[in-house]
Amino acid sequence: MICTTIREGDDCVFMTKKGCSYNEGACLTIIDECKGCSRASDFETGSYCTAAPDPSLKWKNGICNFATHVKTVDTSKKQKVNPIKASKRR
């Protein structure tokens, strides 16, 4: 349904005929880690995430899985392959 409380005009899964069904009754504003994300939108009442009603919970255990502005770095090491052992495996 279309939100009528804070993010007016935005489609929200927590909106019901009785109002916002999120546990606090409304979405919470973004936190500092969310700045720069393409999912953060500005509304008349402040900046809110369009994907999560409480962005602080998404950042609680590390990087938010919805974050579009954070690049993950592959830290896996490449092992050296012994050519003699590799030829025996084939």
N, C-alpha and C positions, 0 to 999 in steps of 0.2 A: 504494500500500500504506500501511498504518498505520505511523507512525514508532514505533520502539522504542528509539531512542537518547536524543535530547534532548527533542524535542517529542512526548512519549508520548501516543498517542491521536489525533494529528492526521494527516490524510491528506497524504502526501508523495510527490512524483513521483520522488525520488531513492532511496527505500527499495526494497531488493531482498531476496531471501531470505537473502543473505549479509550484509546490513547496509546502511548508508548508502553510496551510490555517489557522493556529492558528492566533489569532489577533495580535500578535507581530512578527509573521513570524518564530518563533522557540520556542522550549520548554525552560523552565527556570530551573536552577539548584535547587537541593533540599535545604531545610533550615535545621537548627540545629535539629528541632523536628523530622525530617525524618530519622535521622541517627539511624541505627539499624533495620530499616524496611526491610523486605525481598523483597519489590517491588522497592527499590532503587538499581540502577545498575550503575556500573562505565563504562564510555566510554572514548575515547581518549580526549574528550573535557571537561570532568568533570563527576560529579555524577548527574543522572537524575532519576526521578520517571517514572516507566513504565506504571503507571495507570493514572496519571494526568499531563497535560502539565505545570501547574503552581501550585506547591505544597503549596505555601503561601496562596492561596485562600482556600485550603482545611482546613488549620489550623486557618483560620480567626475567625470562630465562635466556636472554641473548638477543640475537638479531630477529626482528619481526619478519615473519614469513611473507608478509605483504609488501615489504619495503622495496621500492623500485630504485632508490637512490644509493643503496649499499651494494658494493661489488664484493663477491666472495672470492677469496684467493685460494687456489689449489696448493696445499702445503705438502702434498705427497711427494716423497723422494723417489727418483727413478733409480732402481737398482742396476748395478753394473752386472752384465751378463757375461759369464765365463764362456768363451766361444767353444771350448773343448767340451764342456758339459752340455751346452746347447746342441752340439752336433750329435751327442750320444742320445739325447732325448728324442730326436726325430726318428 
